[in-house]
Amino acid sequence: MVGLVSAGFGLAVLVGWHTHNLALIQVRPGFATLPYNAALGFLFCGAGLLAAAWSRSWATLACGCLTSLVGLLTMIEYVFAVDLGIDQLLMNAYLTLGPPYAGRMSPNSAVCLLLAGGALLLLGIREFAQRPVILGLLGSLIVAVGLVAFTGYLTGITTAYDWGYLRPMAVHAAAAFVVLGAGIGSYAWRAGGAEAAGVPERLPALVGVCAVSATLLLYQALAVQQREHVEGLIQFALGDVHNEIQARVESRLLALVRTARRWEFRGRMSRAEFEFEARQNLAHDAGYQAIAWIDASFHTRWAVGPEGSETAPSSDLRLEGRRRAALEAARAQRQMALSRAVDLASGGKGFLAFVPVFRAGGFDGWLVGVVRIQSLLDTVLHDRVAPRYLIEVLDGEEEIYRRPAGVLAARWGRESAVSVSGVTWRVQIVPQQDVIAEEHSRLPESALLVGLSMAFLLVRAVHLGQVARMRADALARQTGILTSILQSMSDGVIVADRQGRFLLFNAAGQRMMGLASAEISPSERPPQHGLFLPDGATRIPADELPLARSIRGEAVNDVEMVVRNPSVGEDRWINASGRPLLDQKGDRQGGVVVFSDITERKRSEKALAEQAGQLQNAVRQLEAFSYSISHDLRSPLATIKGFSRALLEDHGPRLHAEARGYLESINGNADRMGKLIDHLLAFAMLGRKPLAASTVDMNELARLVFEELRLAAPDRRVESDLRPLPPAHGDSALIHQVFANLLSNAFKFTRGREPARIEVGGRTSGAGENVYYVKDNGVGFDKQFAGKLFGVFQRLHTVDEFEGTGVGLAHVQRIIQRHGGRVWAESKLNEGATFHFTLPAGEQRA
């Protein structure tokens, strides 16, 4: 219906433009016209609403784009003060209220069309959760703008429909926008799924938005109207001051002009006549301080008055050029000219009036009047001219006159330019605070307060009308949702009153218990349900059940029970937690128990325990096997080593060199295998040995290891840099082994470096952890192999290059990990290596 009304209204106005039917374009003479583009916007809006009602999304989107485009382009024209040529593109605006902006719609109409176009775009796209809310807000805003404009026509508040005096909204456009906004809002209710028989759920909010927006717009209109009234009053006072200065100052200067005209008609005056005429002017015309005659050669010939010397060329050389320019201008224009403001010798500001004198014989010089500005303007701006206003007159940026006033309202000051005989003065006026206070009305604030109060009362009334139905619906929905949730839960839920009677027993709970036992009394539940303690043999007493304890007010957590009855088949484990059932006042009304089936978890725990036992047994057997194998390997190794050494000692001289080499190789490999067995035994035993943790002096450990290595290789030249190390918390013997393995590697892989350098350092990294490092300048390694360093038997160099078993770094890693730390390495090939490890921080010693 609203779509038909809007489209019909827009079409009727378009027809009115084409047929020159003024009644359709302008409701009555003097009212604003409805421009052609605005009528097109109404037509597009109506077509878009009809398309949305018929589910034609593409048509709705097209109409929304066209409507938004019309409103947006008009707003761009207003905001950026440009003419895009759209105002009279389709129709010559032969009927208009006058320039500017012929044929352009009002800015408030453009805003409404922009909002309506946005609503149509929302109607044309796929639905989303917030679409009804946004549509309702847009409709409410359109209604508010249209309603305020229509109210402005009824009450005569022009600023309600004429924003900034740009273009006013037409009265029939305002009524049409109210209908259009209401239609968009009603569509939002239907889109939100509101029941036809009830009040829409969002109605209070939409009514509130509409009422508050209308109130704010009306307040703004009243405030603007009041401000314009005050500005008009101040502008009137400024005009009064302007006219008085322009008319009366020039009339005072006419005395000098009349003297010049008499000079011209009668011939040159005698000095006595000149002085008599000058004294007459000085006596009757306030402001004159002196009158003089300057001849054509710029010499002062005659002067009358105490300030007559002001005209002398030698009085102020700085001003001489400006005075001479004024004299030349007066002569050239054959009329009076004024100089800019000058400082008078007697004090204060003044100006010089120059009137050229021409006779039949030619140019006869100038009559010059010296005028004191303060005296002149005090007479002109008497008390009846703009009373209670500060008045300032400025020549450029220089203040030449000031009439003070009381406490001023500075922000209301205004300024005007006054031209007097070719000189332009700036006149500024500022009203007193009491002038503004007298003209200030409380109507805008009162309208705002009343409007907001009425909006609140209106919203409250609509809201209260919904409360009862909404509460009933909410209760029904909550009950249904709660029932649905409880019945769909995989956990069992039991709710009982203070007497133990079941109020709720969901389906999952009945399946776990195997009984629909609403009629079973509390005392019969343990035997009927078959509830046993975790031992599976002891039946749980009725008063120790989680439900009974929660009814008594106890909080029950994670109680495990075994359910055994014919309905559940094999035994079932459940985990139950309970809480008292409290009302809104906190009084106990019963108990609630939630329980879950943990049978599969118990089975998994049992299986995991069995697997853990088997794994521990396998580890023990493996350790025993490795220990036995290591010991069993020692006997054949000792035999091999003994026989090879005996052969070398007893028959070495008779053996061939190659045979002796074979025996030496056998002897060396037997030694290496013996060391490997020792390392494997230590590695295997590491996991069985408990940590003897204490605070470890890392400086002392590192120093001892350095000394041991130097004693083992006295011919090596190694530079050691042992930096301060923070104490660690751990097993001193094992950490000694870490330093021994890392430093011996550093000694080994720096062989051939002259000099060899080894650095040991550490720092506290926070969070109770220290970081230590061992750095050397040895052969290093490729960083892509860093991950292989800490594996058993992993080597990056051959035995021929560097001796070793490949177990040392694995041993280091296992020791550090037992202490809860980390170990890693950094290196570049042939640039040395750095090994880092972390340990728990120990206590600092005094």
C-alpha angles and dihedrals in degrees: 000000000000090000091054092047093049095045091045092049093050092046092050092053091048089052088049091056092050095044096039090239099161093189090068095044100040119022093209136351113282093026122111118270123236105239123228094247092053090053089051089052091054090049091051091047093052093046090049093052091049091049090050091051089052092046095245099147096175092054091046091052092048092051090046091053093048093047093047091047093054092050095041096050091050091050090050089054091053098041097045097031093235133135111228092183095244098112096078099016095116102020135026106237096233091163116053141137089243138269144358113057099012110198095008121130120236120270092243090053089050091051091050092049090048090053092045091050090052089051091052091050089053090050091052099051128073115287121264133179099263098042096100091049094051092045090051092050092049092049092048092051092050091050091049094052093046094045094051092048091050090048088052091059091049095048100033094244097144095185089064092070100019110066110201091339089280101125125329123233113248116248094236089047089055091053091046092052091053090054093044094050091048090052093052090049093051090050088053090055092053091046088052091058097248115174114253093224097050139058111274111259095231095046096102092052093046092046089049093050091048094046095045093046091049091048093051092047091049091047090051091049092050092045092050091047091050092047091050090051091053092044090051091052091051091045089052090053090048090051090050091052091044093052094045093052094045097045103035099039091053091046090054090052092052089080088071091047092052091052089052092050092051088049089055096047098042100033128246112338124233116250090252091053091047094050092047091051091045094050090050090055093045090051099047105031114065115221100038111120099172142353124208142173118229115190125222091271091062094252121137106237105171131013132179126193139041090278096047092114088068088085096052112115091227095051096089119001091190091065096040095094093049092048093049090049090053090049091051091047092052091049094047094048095039090226140091118291130189129216124227117267116293135188110253119225089233091053134266132060127300144155137220123241114207120197116182118225120212126184133181088266092056137262114357103184133260138302107223126199122195107211127193105218096205093055093043097049094041087062094043097044099049124169094277092061110087097331116203092025129115108232122198127178118198131190099208103313094334118101110227101168137021131180107191127218138183128272106342134216095219098186091062094059118130135192138208137180119237121195116206117178094328097319119107120211127188114229118199126185129187121188124225119252092250090058090058092042092054092052096040114102127200090217096105093049091044091049090049093049094045092044094050091046091051090046090052093047091047093050091045092051093050091045094051089050089060101041099085095047093042092051092050092047092045092050092050092047093046091049091050093045092047092049091047092048094047093047092048095047119110089214121078119246127195124183119185135176126237091278091054095252113148114250094173133012112169126212095255090054092050091051092051093048093040093224137086087219106170090129098048113109118233093250093054096048100088095056094036095049094036096232115180137174117256090273087070092225108071115077114224114245114243094242091052095057113117090241093053091047093049090050087055089055100261125138108230121197132189101339110176119212138170119232115207121171137121093262096061098042110208120030115288127204120216133184114211134191126182141191134184116264107238130188125220091278092053095252118144114252101166140301142288125211127188118190136175135200109253097170093114091046091053091050090049091049091051092048091048092050090052091048091048090052091049091048093050090049090050091049092050091048090048092050091048090048093049090046091050094045091049091052093043091053093057095069098057090040090054090049092049092047093046096049093045091050091046091052091051094047098041104033103016097110092052095047125093115256091246091053091050088052091053091051092049090050090050090050093048094048090048089055091048092049090050091055090047090054090050091051092047091051091051091046092050094046093049094081092051097049114089118230117255094206123195140133107296124206099224094186091058093046093051091047093051092050091049090053093048092052093047091052090050092052107030093162093059120099105215126166110213124196109192108185125192111288124201114234118262134210113233149079107323095206094051093045087050086056090052092054091043093053096043096044094044088053089050090050091047099047094044091060107128094028114118105229105013112211127200123180127191121190144149146185141193109255098187132248090079095297134118127203120213131183141192113205129186139173095229133125094295123193141252109276092226088071095051091105092060097053098087098048123104113265091004111143131172094193132048123252089247090059099042128002121233145112101242093239102093099084092042087054090050092051093049092050093049093046090051086057091051094252139120134239129199140158137222126193150143122215111270091359100090132255137259122207117198128192135170131219135177111274117256130211117283113241122223 
